[in-house]
């Protein structure tokens, strides 16, 4: 059957699942591109360059390097360097706030994918139940039936369950990947914040 025929057989639940599938796919592509662009620079390489500039007492160049690097951890480092002349606690708090801000950006829209992954199967099952009810109702109205008619009605109803699984499985896989990816970004940001504090403490001695 074509997609349109499947939607007609499944009813309004299939329309919901198709919309969920489009929304989930759009978010997955957007997030993958977002994470990829911010994973091009390695944390160790970036911090090595920052350390060189700080050892030269060239704070402005270090800040410029942060601005030219489009990664979450570069913005955390920049938040700390912008307050270079302030107290250690103030610098640390600024970087912690930036970690929270960047984490929120990284998690943007991912909860929608997780929700779709956890609910699509149930929506598909709901459509299947409605389809089975409709099939038996049609049989009772016609006054005649048989195994062939029952099986045909149930097979059409099961389309919703299959569609729900097709939507849910990729969404769950993508959501788990996003969670792992965000954890990696958070770890990099926290390590960078710690390294910046160490570098600033060494310079101030």
C-alpha positions in Angstrom: 0.0 0.0 0.0 1.1 3.6 -0.6 1.6 6.0 2.2 -1.8 7.6 1.5 -3.5 4.3 1.6 -1.9 3.5 4.9 -3.0 6.8 6.3 -6.6 6.1 5.1 -6.6 2.7 6.7 -5.1 3.9 10.0 -7.4 6.9 10.3 -6.6 9.9 12.4 -4.0 8.1 14.5 -1.9 7.5 11.4 -2.1 11.3 10.7 -0.7 11.9 14.2 2.1 9.4 13.7 3.1 10.9 10.3 3.2 14.4 11.9 5.3 12.9 14.8 7.6 11.3 12.3 8.2 14.5 10.3 8.8 16.5 13.5 11.1 13.9 15.0 13.1 13.7 11.8 13.5 17.5 11.5 14.7 17.8 15.1 17.1 14.9 14.7 18.7 16.4 11.6 18.9 19.8 13.2 20.5 18.5 16.4 23.0 16.3 14.6 24.2 19.3 12.5 24.3 21.5 15.6 26.4 19.0 17.5 28.7 18.3 14.5 29.5 21.9 14.0 30.5 22.2 17.7 32.6 19.1 17.8 35.1 20.1 15.1 37.5 21.5 17.7 39.1 19.2 20.2 39.2 20.4 23.8 42.9 19.5 24.4 44.0 21.4 21.3 42.0 24.4 22.2 43.2 24.5 25.9 46.8 24.1 24.7 46.5 27.2 22.7 44.8 29.0 25.6 47.6 28.0 27.9 50.2 29.4 25.5 48.4 32.7 25.4 48.0 32.9 29.2 51.7 32.0 29.7 52.5 35.0 27.5 50.2 37.1 29.7 48.2 37.8 26.6 44.6 37.7 27.9 43.1 39.6 25.0 44.4 37.1 22.5 43.1 34.3 24.6 39.6 35.9 24.6 39.9 36.5 20.8 40.6 32.8 20.4 37.5 31.9 22.4 35.4 34.2 20.2 36.7 32.6 17.1 35.9 29.1 18.3 32.3 28.0 18.0 32.1 25.4 20.8 30.3 25.3 24.2 33.6 25.0 26.1 35.1 28.0 24.4 32.3 30.2 25.7 32.8 28.8 29.2 36.5 29.7 29.0 35.6 33.2 27.6 33.2 33.8 30.5 36.1 33.1 32.9 38.7 35.2 31.0 36.3 38.2 30.7 36.6 38.4 34.5 40.3 37.8 34.7 41.0 40.6 37.2 38.3 39.5 39.6 38.3 37.2 42.5 38.7 33.4 42.0 35.1 32.7 43.3 33.6 35.3 40.9 35.4 33.7 37.9 34.4 30.2 38.9 30.7 31.3 39.3 30.7 32.9 35.9 31.9 29.8 34.2 29.4 27.6 36.1 26.6 29.9 34.9 27.9 29.6 31.4 28.0 25.8 31.6 24.3 25.9 32.6 23.4 28.2 29.7 25.3 26.1 27.2 23.7 22.9 28.6 20.3 24.3 28.0 21.2 25.1 24.4 22.5 21.6 23.9 19.4 20.1 25.3 17.1 22.3 23.2 14.3 20.2 21.5 15.8 16.9 22.6 13.0 16.3 25.1 10.5 16.4 22.2 12.2 13.5 20.5 12.2 11.6 23.8 8.5 12.2 24.2 7.8 11.1 20.7 9.8 8.0 21.2 8.0 7.1 24.4 4.4 7.8 23.2 4.4 6.8 19.5 4.0 3.1 20.3 1.0 3.8 22.5 -0.6 6.0 19.9 -0.1 3.2 17.4 -1.7 0.7 19.8 -4.6 3.0 20.4 -5.1 3.2 16.6 -5.0 -0.6 16.4 -7.6 -1.0 19.1 -9.9 1.5 17.4 -9.4 -0.4 14.1 -10.3 -3.7 15.6 -13.4 -2.3 17.2 -14.4 -0.8 13.9 -13.7 -4.1 12.1 -16.0 -6.1 14.5 -18.6 -3.3 14.4 -18.7 -3.5 10.5 -19.0 -7.3 10.7 -21.9 -7.1 13.2 -23.7 -4.5 11.0 -23.3 -6.6 7.9 -24.8 -9.6 9.6 -22.3 -11.9 8.0 -18.6 -12.6 8.6 -15.9 -15.2 8.7 -12.3 -15.7 9.4 -11.3 -13.9 6.2 -13.2 -10.8 7.0 -12.0 -10.7 10.6 -8.3 -11.2 9.6 -8.6 -8.5 6.9 -10.0 -6.0 9.4 -7.3 -6.9 12.1 -4.5 -6.7 9.5 -5.5 -3.2 8.5 -5.8 -2.2 12.2 -2.2 -3.5 12.9 -0.9 -0.9 10.5 -1.1 1.6 13.3 1.0 -0.5 15.6 3.7 -1.0 12.9 3.7 2.7 12.2 4.0 3.5 15.9 7.1 1.3 16.1 8.6 2.8 13.0 8.3 6.3 14.5 9.3 5.3 18.1 12.4 3.2 17.5 14.5 5.9 15.6 13.3 8.6 18.1 14.4 6.5 21.1 17.8 5.7 19.5 18.3 9.4 18.6 17.3 10.6 22.1 19.7 8.3 23.8 22.5 9.5 21.5 21.6 13.1 22.3 21.8 12.4 26.0 25.2 10.8 25.6 26.4 13.6 23.4 25.3 16.3 25.8 27.1 14.5 28.7 30.3 14.6 26.6 29.9 18.3 26.0 29.2 19.0 29.7 32.3 17.0 30.7 34.4 19.1 28.3 33.0 22.3 29.6 33.7 21.3 33.2 37.2 20.2 32.4 37.9 23.5 30.6 36.6 25.5 33.5 38.8 23.6 35.9 41.9 24.0 33.6 41.3 27.7 33.3 41.2 28.1 37.1 44.5 26.2 37.4 46.1 28.3 34.7 44.9 31.6 36.3 46.1 30.5 39.7 49.6 29.6 38.3 49.8 33.0 36.6 48.9 34.9 39.8 51.6 33.2 41.8 
